[in-house]
C-alpha cells in the first residue's frame, strides 16, 4: 500500500513538472488517500500486536 502511495506521489510530481495540473492533482489526491489508509491499517495492526502480546505474557 505504501509502495502505491509513493508511486502516485512520484507520478504527481512528474505530471506537475510537465504542466499537467489535472493529472498531478488527481495523482496527489490518490497518494494522500492511500497513505492515510496505510497509516490506519498500520495503527490497527500495531494495536492488535500489543494486545496479543499482553494476552500471551
C-alpha positions in Angstrom: 0.0 0.0 0.0 2.8 2.4 0.9 4.5 1.5 -2.4 1.5 2.5 -4.4 1.2 5.8 -2.4 4.8 6.5 -3.3 4.3 5.7 -7.0 1.3 8.0 -7.2 3.3 10.7 -5.4 6.1 10.4 -8.0 3.6 10.5 -10.8 2.1 13.6 -9.3 5.5 15.3 -9.1 6.4 14.4 -12.7 3.0 15.4 -14.1 3.2 18.7 -12.1 6.7 19.4 -13.5 5.4 18.8 -17.1 2.4 21.1 -16.6 -0.4 18.5 -16.4 -2.1 20.1 -13.5 -5.2 17.9 -13.6 -3.4 14.7 -13.6 -1.0 16.0 -10.9 -3.8 16.9 -8.6 -5.6 13.6 -9.2 -2.5 11.5 -8.6 -1.7 13.6 -5.5 -5.2 13.0 -4.1 -4.9 9.3 -4.7 -1.4 9.3 -3.0 -2.8 11.1 0.1 -5.8 8.7 0.4 -3.5 5.6 0.1 -1.1 7.0 2.6 -3.9 7.6 5.1 -5.3 4.1 4.6 -1.8 2.7 5.1 -1.4 4.6 8.4 -4.8 3.5 9.7 -4.0 -0.2 8.9 -0.6 0.2 10.4 -2.0 1.6 13.6 -4.7 -1.2 13.8 -2.1 -3.9 13.4 0.2 -2.2 16.0 -2.7 -2.1 18.5 -3.6 -5.8 17.8 0.0 -6.8 18.2 0.3 -5.0 21.5 -2.9 -6.5 22.8 -1.9 -10.0 21.6 1.5 -9.7 23.4 -0.2 -8.5 26.5 -2.6 -11.5 26.5 0.3 -14.0 26.0 2.6 -12.6 28.6 
